[in-house]
Amino acid sequence: MKAFCRFTLFVGIASLSVYGESSLAQEKVSIGIGVPLTGPNASYGKDIVNGIDLAISNVNSTHPTIDGKSVQFVRDAQDDQADPKTAVAIAQKFADNQTPVVIGHFNSGATLPASKVYNSAGIPMLTPASTNPAVTQQGYENVFRLLANDDQDARAAADYAVRVLKVKRIAVLDDRTAFGQGEADIFAQNVEKLGGQVIDRQYTNSSAVDFSAQLTHIKASQAELIYFGGLDQQAALIAKRMKQLGMKAQLMTGGAVADDTFLSIAGPAAEGTMAWETSAPLNDKSGPGATYIENYKKQFNSGSITFSPYAYDAAMIVMKTMIKTGSTKGSDLVKSLKTIDYPGITGQISFDKNGDRKKSTCTLYQVKNGKWTVLALNSGS
């Protein structure tokens, strides 16, 4: 007999507008979400939740059934505050509630400890955002990543800086998080391998708002390029301070920066900034990505950030897998996810033996005339 998660009746007027028409005869299948919903990373978390809401609405409109039973998918979004300890507590809550699957977390520093809990509980976890390579190198069978990792992204950034831009003097600054430090370390290592020179290495923390000391030191080193490992708001403040200090160095960042938040905060100082993203651009005007972008704007009256399309694909994959297999049992889902070959809005999706996405793509963007423009693509195996 097929196993099911714990079911409860679906109620609430607010939920009707998100998930579609409800029926008391339907049983609820919960999709757990662990992301920051408060604090400086909240915009990323809300964007991920929005993508999952769109997926749930689309699937519920088809009147899904699992093992012959009419079901309604709902999401249980929990605020991990981008904090590892909170993420672990949330993961344990999902385990105690017998949540069949979790999409998250956003920050690699939160994903790494939470994934241990999911592994122990046998809950499949799909991250649409955490890019530290260690996330899928722990030997866990239940962990999957929907986008490229920092190794691919930072290597591409180093190659572009040394081989294309041909800069000789490079400075590196990071926020000391598992994400920011991880990609900065990989970037610096690969710059050296390619014959480039990292002439200054500076550090900050993820809550800092003043980078005067670090940038003044870098300016004195006469760096031609500054690579920043961190998120959009801090990257924007760095761009503004660089302009105030009269710095001519090229600013290049890793992922999670090429968005409207950066443009809004940085203002005119954003011009010329380069950002390598661990994602492919949804620029096919006739493809499913373009339709997704239109639907997102219509539903939420705003543009999508980098990660919501990956969250959407993650949600679609797990729901369709449950429907196809007739089960919400973790072991059944993991087995199916390991062999999946799914045409997502972000491209064809399948996973390697570690749970990393095959044929992932990184994209280099640059701000030109106040807008992010694609400069280059790097496709992994």
KOLLO-848463 format. One record per atom (N, C-alpha, C): y, z, x; residue in three letters. Coordinates in pm, whole numbers, plus 50000, padded with zeros to 5 digits. Each point is the difference from the previous one (the first is absolute). Layout:
<sites>
YZXALA ...
</sites>
This chain:
<sites>
498805000050085MET 501205000049915MET 501255000050088MET 500984992249965LYS 501214998950080LYS 500805013049996LYS 500575003450116ALA 500795012350008ALA 501454997449966ALA 500615009549935PHE 501424998749962PHE 500785012050049PHE 501304997950020CYS 500865011250034CYS 500235008449876CYS 500615011650022ARG 500305008649885ARG 501034993149912ARG 499754999449871PHE 500884992949907PHE 500775009949913PHE 501214996349965THR 500795007349901THR 500684990049911THR 500385004449881LEU 500664990849908LEU 501384996550052LEU 500404987649976PHE 501304994950047PHE 501055002449892PHE 501045007850036VAL 501065002749905VAL 501334998550070VAL 501074999749921GLY 501354999550057GLY 500714987149970GLY 501145000749934ILE 500764988149964ILE 500484992750122ILE 500445007550105ALA 500534993450120ALA 498954991450065ALA 498755004449996SER 498944992450064SER 499724987049929SER 500274999349872LEU 499724987949925LEU 500794988250053LEU 501245002350041SER 500854989050045SER 499584994950137SER 499285008350078VAL 499604995950133VAL 498634993449998VAL 499085005949930TYR 498624995650011TYR 499524991349884TYR 500814998249899GLY 499584991649890GLY 499535008449883GLY 499494993549900GLU 499625006549876GLU 498805009150019GLU 500065012049946SER 498955010050017SER 499115001049876SER 498825005650020SER 499095002449888SER 499265013050026SER 499875008249896LEU 499285012650016LEU 498544997850033LEU 499494988049973ALA 498604997050030ALA 499804996950148ALA 501104997450070GLN 499904996850142GLN 499895012650083GLN 499354998850114GLU 499935010950094GLU 500854996650121GLU 500535010250064LYS 500974998050107LYS 499335000450136LYS 500294990050083VAL 499534999750138VAL 501225001350090VAL 500035010650078SER 501175003250078SER 499944994050141SER 501134994250042ILE 500174995350136ILE 500985009350069ILE 499545006950103GLY 500865009350072GLY 500954992650094GLY 501225005150011ILE 501004994450091ILE 500635011550077ILE 499964999150132GLY 500655010050084GLY 501094993450083GLY 501265002749965VAL 501154993950067VAL 501185009649995VAL 501024998050084PRO 501215008249989PRO 500834995649880PRO 500315009249911LEU 500824997049883LEU 501325007650003LEU 500165008550101THR 501275006850025THR 500294999050150THR 501255002250037GLY 500354999450141GLY 500394986050044GLY 500244998050130PRO 500514987250051PRO 499044988249987PRO 498725002849980ASN 499014989349986ASN 499664996849855ASN 500735006049906ALA 499684998849858ALA 500074985749949ALA 500904991950055SER 500124986249953SER 498724992250025SER 499355002850113TYR 498734993350030TYR 498935004449899TYR 499945013149975GLY 498995005149909GLY 500164994749859GLY 501244999649952LYS 500244994849865LYS 499654985349992LYS 500274992650105ASP 499674985850003ASP 498494997949991ASP 499255008250070ILE 498544999249995ILE 499495003249860ILE 500545010549940VAL 499615003649864VAL 500334988749903VAL 501154993850017ASN 500384988849912ASN 498994988650008ASN 499574996850121GLY 499014989350016GLY 498705003249929GLY 499585012550011ILE 498765004349934ILE 500175000049849ILE 501175004049951ASP 500264999649856ASP 499874985849945ASP 500524990250073LEU 499894986149956LEU 498554995749993LEU 499215003850099ALA 498594996350001ALA 499265006449882ALA 500265012849977ILE 499345007149890ILE 500364993749866ILE 501274996749983SER 500434993849876SER 499294986749978SER 499884992150106ASN 499334987049989ASN 498545001449962ASN 499305009250063VAL 498575001749972VAL 499795006249863VAL 500785009849962ASN 499845006349869ASN 500234990249886ASN 500844989950024SER 500274990149895SER 498784991349970SER 499015000350089THR 498774992249980THR 498935008149927THR 500325012349959HIS 499065009049930HIS 498715001950081HIS 500115006050118PRO 498855001350091PRO 498915009349948PRO 498814997350047THR 498865008749971THR 499265002850130THR 499405011850010ILE 499175003850113ILE 498675004949945ILE 498934993350037ASP 498655003449952ASP 499975000349847ASP 500714990449940GLY 499994998549855GLY 500965009149925GLY 500735008450071LYS 500945009349935LYS 501434995050017LYS 500775000449893SER 501404996150006SER 500775010550078SER 500784995550099VAL 500725009350086VAL 501474996150011VAL 500785009550042GLN 501404997550030GLN 500305006050137GLN 500504991850090PHE 500365004850134PHE 501375006749997PHE 500115011250066VAL 501275007050014VAL 500125004450146VAL 501225003550040ARG 500165004650137ARG 500455014550003ARG 499585006850105ASP 500395013850024ASP 500755000150132ASP 501344998649994ALA 500834999250120ALA 500435013950045ALA 499665003750123GLN 500325013050056GLN 500964998450119GLN 500955008950009ASP 501044999750103ASP 499515007350126ASP 499694992350105ASP 499565006550124ASP 501165003550092ASP 501234996249960GLN 501225003350073GLN 499994995250144GLN 499144990350032ALA 499854994950136ALA 499605011150097ALA 499335010149947ASP 499635011750079ASP 498475000950011ASP 499455001050121PRO 498555000450016PRO 499315011249923PRO 500575012150002LYS 499375011249931LYS 500004997849849LYS 501104995049949THR 500064997249856THR 499024988949963THR 499884990050087ALA 499064989149975ALA 498575005049993ALA 499655009550086VAL 498655005749998VAL 499775007749870VAL 501015007549956ALA 499885007649874ALA 499814990649882ALA 500734988950001ILE 499864990149893ILE 498624993550004ILE 499544996950120ALA 498674994050013ALA 498935009349945ALA 500145012950027GLN 499035009749949GLN 500085000949847GLN 501214998749947LYS 500175000049854LYS 499284988149938LYS 500154988350061PHE 499294988249950PHE 498495002150007PHE 499545006150109ALA 498575002650015ALA 499505009749893ALA 500775010649977ASP 499615009949899ASP 499984994049860ASP 500904990549975ASN 500074993449869ASN 499024988549985ASN 499224997650105GLN 499024989050001GLN 500684986549973GLN 501184998350057THR 500704987249989THR 499174989350069THR 499724988849934PRO 499074990250056PRO 500534992150119PRO 501334998350011VAL 500554992050108VAL 501455004250023VAL 500474998750124VAL 501385003450033VAL 500664988450074VAL 501224996649960ILE 500814990250071ILE 501115007850071ILE 500034999150130GLY 500955007550081GLY 499375002950135GLY 500705007150081HIS 501365004949980HIS 500964990150064HIS 501315003149997PHE 500974991150062PHE 500115002450150PHE 500315012250039ASN 500185003450140ASN 498665001650071ASN 499884994350118SER 498765001550076SER 499725014750030SER 501055007950026GLY 499825014150028GLY 499425007749884GLY 500204995249879ALA 499415006249881ALA 498624994349972ALA 499834987250025THR 498734993349972THR 498875005350088THR 500285002150127LEU 498955004050094LEU 499305013049960LEU 500715011049974PRO 499285012149960PRO 499444999349858PRO 500704993049910ALA 499504999049862ALA 498694992149994ALA 499884990150087SER 498804991549998SER 498745008050029SER 500145010950077LYS 498845008450029LYS 499475006649873LYS 500945004149913VAL 499615006249874VAL 499304989849911VAL 500564987949991TYR 499404989649918TYR 498624996350052TYR 499844999950131ASN 498704996750057ASN 498965010549961ASN 500395012650010SER 499085010849963SER 499634999749853SER 500964995649917ALA 499784999749854ALA 499374986949955ALA 499874990350090GLY 499424987049961GLY 500924991749914GLY 501325002150014ILE 500984992649920ILE 500544988350081ILE 499874987749951PRO 500604988750073PRO 501515001050002PRO 500604997450117MET 501455000450016MET 500474986550052MET 500984994149931LEU 500574987350043LEU 501485002350029LEU 500424998050123THR 501425001650031THR 500714986650001THR 501114999049927PRO 500794987849999PRO 501145000450101PRO 500035010450087ALA 501185001750084ALA 499755006250137ALA 499025008950013SER 499815007250127SER 499424990650106SER 500734998650111THR 499654989650096THR 499545005150136THR 499975013150021ASN 499495005150127ASN 498534995950015ASN 499634993950113PRO 498624995350018PRO 498955010849979PRO 500345012650029ALA 499045010949990ALA 499495002249858ALA 500754995549900VAL 499605002049860VAL 498614994349974VAL 499704988650057THR 498694993749977THR 499075001150120THR 500335008650094GLN 499165001750120GLN 499305013450003GLN 499925006549885GLN 499395013349994GLN 498524999649964GLN 499494988149974GLY 498604998649964GLY 499695003149855GLY 501045000149914TYR 499795002849858TYR 499654987249925TYR 498985000649917GLU 499564988449923GLU 500904997149881GLU 500795009849958ASN 500734999049874ASN 501484996550016ASN 500464996950122VAL 501414997650026VAL 500274985150018VAL 501014994949927PHE 500344985850005PHE 501514998450012PHE 500404989550075ARG 501434997350019ARG 500294985849952ARG 501094998649923LEU 500314987249936LEU 500904991050084LEU 500535004850111LEU 500944991950078LEU 499695001550148LEU 500744992950083ALA 499795000550144ALA 500295013950054ALA 499485003150119ASN 500285012950060ASN 501054998750112ASN 500405011550054ASP 501065000150101ASP 499604993050128ASP 498724999750029ASP 499554993450122ASP 500364985149995ASP 499674993549890GLN 500324985849985GLN 501514997949995GLN 500695008449923ASP 501434998449980ASP 500805002550128ASP 499715011050068ALA 500765003450121ALA 499684990650115ALA 498754995250007ARG 499664990050102ARG 500794987149977ARG 500124996149873ALA 500774987949968ALA 501475002050036ALA 500525011949975ALA 501405002950033ALA 500234999450151ALA 499085005850078ALA 500144999750145ALA 499924985850053ALA 499094992349945ASP 499854986250044ASP 501274992049972ASP 500585002249882TYR 501224992749963TYR 501165004150089TYR 500115012850029ALA 501105004850083ALA 499944994450141ALA 498794999850057VAL 499854995950139VAL 499914984850015VAL 499194993649917ARG 499734985750017ARG 501034991049931ARG 500505004349884VAL 500934991549925VAL 501455003650032VAL 500355012849982LEU 501375004250030LEU 500255001050150LEU 498915001950075LYS 500065000550146LYS 500945011050051LYS 500025011349932VAL 500815011250046VAL 499295007150114VAL 500765004750095LYS 499445006550119LYS 500085015249993LYS 501015005249932ARG 500235014449996ARG 499925004949854ARG 498985008049973ILE 499705004249863ILE 499995015249990ILE 500645005149897ALA 499985014449971ALA 499205002449872ALA 499345011449993VAL 499175003449885VAL 500425013649944VAL 500165000749868LEU 500395012349931LEU 499065001849880LEU 499475012049981ASP 499135002249884ASP 500235013649939ASP 499455001749877ASP 500255012249922ASP 498935010750015ASP 499064998050092ARG 498955009750030ARG 499035002649886ARG 499944991249901THR 498985001049896THR 498784991950042THR 498895001949928ALA 498794992350031ALA 500264985149988ALA 500884996349907PHE 500364985949983PHE 500954995350109PHE 501175006350009GLY 501024995450091GLY 499605000750146GLY 499465011450042GLN 499565001450138GLN 498844990750029GLN 499104998549902GLY 498844991350020GLY 500404985750031GLY 500894994449918GLU 500384986150025GLU 500884998650124GLU 500835010250030ALA 500834999650120ALA 499155000450126ALA 498965008450000ASP 499115000850116ASP 499304986750025ASP 499504994049892ILE 499294987150014ILE 500964989250047ILE 501214999949947PHE 501014990250042PHE 500285001550150PHE 500275012250044ALA 500345002450141ALA 498864996050092ALA 498785003549963GLN 498844996550082GLN 499854984950015GLN 500234992849891ASN 499824985650006ASN 501164992950069ASN 501195005749993VAL 501124994550077VAL 499655000250149VAL 499475011350046GLU 499645001350141GLU 498884990250037GLU 499014998449912LYS 498904990850026LYS 500494985650014LYS 501054996749926LEU 500534986350002LEU 501024997850111LEU 500225010250081GLY 500924998550112GLY 501425004149970GLY 500245005549880GLY 501325005049967GLY 500225013950056GLY 501185005449980GLN 500325013150055GLN 500645008949894GLN 499385011649974VAL 500585010249914VAL 500825009250091VAL 501324998549997ILE 500855007250094ILE 500515013349945ILE 499765002649871ASP 500425012749942ASP 499145003149878ASP 499565012549988ARG 499195004349886ARG 500655012449941ARG 500474998949875GLN 500695010949933GLN 499255004049873GLN 500275012449953TYR 499295005449884TYR 500975006849905TYR 499625000249872THR 500745007449899THR 498975006549908THR 500385003849880ASN 499035005049902ASN 500294993349867ASN 499095001349907SER 500084992249876SER 501105004649904SER 500665011250029SER 501085004749914SER 501384998850065SER 500074994750120ALA 501274998950071ALA 500934989649936ALA 501305002350012VAL 500994990649947VAL 501024995950106VAL 499955006350116ASP 500934996850109ASP 499214996050124ASP 500264988050049PHE 499264994750115PHE 500944996950117PHE 501135006750002SER 501024997450102SER 499485002550141SER 499315011250020ALA 499535003450134ALA 499024989750052ALA 499044996449916GLN 498994990350043GLN 500624986450029GLN 500894995549910LEU 500584986650016LEU 500994999550116LEU 500715010950025THR 500895000350115THR 499214998950129THR 498875006750005HIS 499124999350117HIS 499464985850018HIS 499604993949890ILE 499464986450006ILE 501094990150042ILE 501215002049948LYS 501114991050036LYS 500255000350150LYS 499935012050059ALA 500225001450144ALA 498904993050081ALA 498824998649939SER 498894993550072SER 500104984849997SER 500974994949923GLN 500244985649987GLN 498784992649943GLN 499375006249901ALA 498874993549933ALA 500464987849922ALA 499194989550003GLU 500304987849925GLU 499455000749858GLU 498975008249980LEU 499365001149869LEU 499565014449979LEU 500225004949876ILE 499535013349960ILE 498944998249893ILE 498825005550024TYR 498954999949899TYR 499935013949938TYR 500115000749866PHE 499955012749930PHE 498755001249916PHE 499265010850020GLY 498835003049918GLY 500365010749898GLY 500174996249875GLY 500415009349895GLY 500284992649872GLY 500625006649904LEU 500184994349866LEU 501424994849977LEU 500204994149882ASP 501214992249972ASP 501315007650009ASP 500075012049943GLN 501275007349997GLN 500495003550141GLN 499085004750083GLN 500395003250138GLN 500344987350078GLN 499254989549978ALA 500294987350068ALA 501414995249966ALA 500395001749875ALA 501344995949957ALA 501095008250069ALA 499785013050011LEU 500975008550067LEU 500104996750149LEU 498884996350059ILE 500004995850140ILE 500824987350017ILE 499804990449910ALA 500764987450006ALA 501515002749990ALA 500375008949909LYS 501425003349982LYS 500575006650125LYS 499245009350058ARG 500505007050118ARG 500084990650121ARG 499044990750010MET 500064990250109MET 501294991849993MET 500374996249879LYS 501234992249985LYS 501225008350034LYS 500015012649959GLN 501115009050030GLN 500165002150150GLN 498895000150072LEU 500025002050144LEU 500254987050077LEU 500124989049926GLY 500254987350064GLY 498814994550076GLY 498805003549958MET 498794995650070MET 499674985649965MET 499604992350098LYS 499654985949981LYS 498494997649996LYS 499235010550022ALA 498544998650003ALA 499464995449864ALA 498924992450004GLN 499314995849879GLN 499215011749943GLN 500145002849870LEU 499215010449936LEU 498784993649934LEU 498825004650039MET 498744995549940MET 499245012349952MET 499414999149883THR 499245011249945THR 498584995749967THR 499195010249968GLY 498674997349948GLY 500054998749849GLY 498925003949933GLY 499904998149856GLY 500835009849919GLY 500064997649869ALA 500675008649902ALA 501515000450017ALA 500594989250050VAL 501454999450019VAL 500634988049928VAL 499294989049990ALA 500574987749942ALA 500095001049848ALA 500955008149953ASP 500165001849856ASP 501485001749965ASP 500295001349871ASP 501385001249953ASP 500635013350038ASP 499175010550017THR 500535013050040THR 500694999050136THR 499354993350094PHE 500604998250133PHE 501314992449989PHE 500024989249924LEU 501214991949988LEU 501145007949938LEU 499695007949899SER 501025007749931SER 500645010650090SER 499175007050077ILE 500515010850085ILE 500704994450124ILE 499404989950061ALA 500554994650125ALA 501274991949976ALA 500124993449885GLY 501174991849972GLY 500144988750100GLY 501204996950046PRO 500214989050094PRO 499255001850132PRO 499695012450036ALA 499285002650125ALA 498564995049995ALA 499524996649881ALA 498634995149987ALA 499814986150061ALA 501074992450006GLU 499914986050043GLU 499334998850136GLU 498994991350004GLY 499294997150123GLY 498785008650026GLY 499855011049926THR 498865008950021THR 498694992749972THR 499015002350085MET 498674994249983MET 499025011049959MET 499074996749912ALA 499005009749956ALA 498654993349987ALA 499015005550069TRP 498624995149985TRP 499315008249891TRP 499534993249897GLU 499335006749889GLU 498494997250002GLU 499225010149963THR 498544998649997THR 499564993749868THR 500674989549960SER 499724993749871SER 500414985350004SER 499474992549905ALA 500324985849989ALA 501104998149896ALA 500894990450018PRO 501064997749900PRO 499434993449875PRO 500475004449884LEU 499564993949874LEU 500994988949965LEU 499974989350079ASN 501044989849988ASN 499544987049936ASN 498784999649948ASP 499534988049932ASP 500545000149857ASP 500964991349972LYS 500685000249871LYS 499074997049883LYS 498874993650027SER 499074996649893SER 498775009149999SER 499955009550093GLY 498815008450014GLY 500085012949922GLY 498905008050005PRO 499965012749927PRO 500995010250052PRO 500354999050130GLY 500975009350055GLY 501364998549935GLY 500414987649977ALA 501294997549936ALA 500015005349857ALA 498904998249929THR 499895005349864THR 500095015250000THR 499365006050099TYR 500055014650011TYR 501435004850019TYR 500724993550090ILE 501395003950028ILE 500854999049873ILE 499814989349923GLU 500744998249875GLU 499675011049901GLU 498705003149986ASN 499585010449906ASN 500515013750042ASN 500015002450131TYR 500495012850050TYR 501475001949966TYR 500804989850025LYS 501435000849971LYS 500255002049850LYS 499214993149920LYS 500155001149855LYS 499655013949950LYS 498945005850055GLN 499535013049955GLN 500875011650050GLN 500444999150128PHE 500655011550061PHE 501474997550036PHE 500504988249971ASN 501414996750024ASN 500425002250146ASN 499084997050090SER 500295001150143SER 499004991550076SER 500294997650127GLY 499084992350083GLY 498915008850057GLY 498864993850028SER 498885007250058SER 500235002450149SER 499575011750049ILE 499995002850143ILE 498694994450056ILE 499845000750130THR 498884993750069THR 498635003349942THR 499785012549960PHE 498645004749978PHE 499484999049856PHE 500864998049903SER 499534999849861SER 499004988849971SER 500154987950058PRO 498994989749975PRO 498615004050049PRO 499965007550110TYR 498725004750054TYR 499415011049913TYR 500875008449944ALA 499555010249905ALA 499464993349874ALA 500684989549956TYR 499544992549882TYR 498614994350026TYR 499824993550115ASP 498694994350032ASP 498935010850011ASP 500355011350060ALA 499045011050013ALA 499535004749862ALA 500945001649908ALA 499665004549866ALA 499164989649926ALA 500374987450013MET 499234989549934MET 498574999650052MET 499855001550130ILE 498664999650061ILE 499125011249946ILE 500525012349997VAL 499165011249959VAL 499684999349851VAL 500964995949918MET 499724999149857MET 498994989049969MET 500184988450061LYS 499074989149974LYS 498615003050056LYS 499955007550108THR 498715004050055THR 499285009649907THR 500735009549943MET 499405009249902MET 499454992449880MET 500804990549952ILE 499594992249883ILE 498764991750032ILE 499994993750117LYS 498894991250038LYS 498715007750023LYS 500115011450069THR 498805007850033THR 499585009249886THR 500915002349905GLY 499685009149890GLY 499955014450044GLY 500735003350108SER 499915013550055SER 501335004450061SER 500265012949993THR 501125006050072THR 499505009450110THR 498744999350029LYS 499425008550105LYS 500504995450136LYS 500425009450083GLY 500584996850129GLY 499124991450088GLY 498725003450006SER 499084992450087SER 499864985649953SER 500024997849868ASP 499934986349948ASP 501254992150034ASP 501165006649991LEU 501264993250031LEU 500074996450148LEU 499635009450086VAL 500044997450144VAL 499094988450037VAL 498814999949944LYS 499064989250029LYS 500574986449960LYS 500644999349886SER 500574987449952SER 501244996050082SER 500825009850036LEU 501214997050077LEU 499674994350138LEU 498885004150056LYS 499624995350133LYS 499654985150000LYS 499664994649885THR 499614985949993THR 500954991649915THR 501115005949960ILE 500914993049909ILE 500704988350068ILE 500274989849924ASP 500784988550045ASP 500884996149883ASP 501205005749999TYR 500844999749880TYR 501284992250024TYR 500354990749909PRO 501254992450013PRO 501195007849948PRO 500625008050085GLY 501125008349958GLY 501324992750006GLY 501055006449951ILE 501334993950008ILE 500515000050144ILE 499405008550085THR 500385000250142THR 499064991550085THR 499154992249934GLY 499054991450071GLY 498575004349976GLY 499074993250066GLN 498595003349985GLN 499715013450066GLN 499275008549930ILE 499765013650049ILE 498525002650021ILE 499665003550122SER 498675005050035SER 500185009550117SER 499015008450024PHE 500145010550100PHE 498954998950110PHE 500375004050121ASP 499045000050110ASP 499215013049998ASP 499175002050100LYS 499105011650001LYS 500735013350004LYS 501255000050049ASN 500775012450007ASN 500825002749875ASN 500094989949912GLY 500845001449881GLY 501364993650015GLY 500254993550114ASP 501244992650017ASP 499904986549932ASP 501154995149957ARG 500034987049933ARG 499794988750099ARG 499154990649964LYS 499804988150082LYS 501174990249977LYS 500314992250101LYS 501034989549990LYS 501345005549950LYS 500405011350056SER 501295005849962SER 501134992850072SER 501195000549943THR 501164992950053THR 501175009450020THR 500674998650115CYS 501265007050027CYS 501144990049993CYS 501165004449959THR 501154991249982THR 501225005450072THR 500694991350075LEU 501265003650064LEU 501154995349913LEU 500845009549961TYR 501194997249921TYR 501255002550086TYR 501084993149966GLN 501305002950061GLN 501084999449894GLN 500985008950010VAL 501105000049905VAL 500984988950039VAL 500174990449909LYS 500944989150019LYS 500864998849875LYS 501315000850020ASN 500944999649888ASN 499675010449894ASN 499605011750046GLY 499765011249910GLY 498674999949928GLY 499094990950037LYS 498704999249934LYS 498894999250104LYS 498835005249963TRP 498844999250087TRP 499424985849995TRP 499824993950116THR 499484986450011THR 498755000050089THR 498984992749960VAL 498784999350079VAL 500224991550126VAL 499625005750114LEU 500104992950127LEU 498664995350053LEU 498975008449986ALA 498704996850058ALA 498905007449929ALA 498774995050012LEU 498815006249945LEU 498985002150110LEU 499195010649987ASN 498915002450093ASN 498795003549918ASN 498994991550003SER 498785002149921SER 498885005250088SER 499435011249959GLY 498885005750072GLY 498694994349950GLY 498905004550061SER 498684995049962SER 499475007549880SER 
</sites>
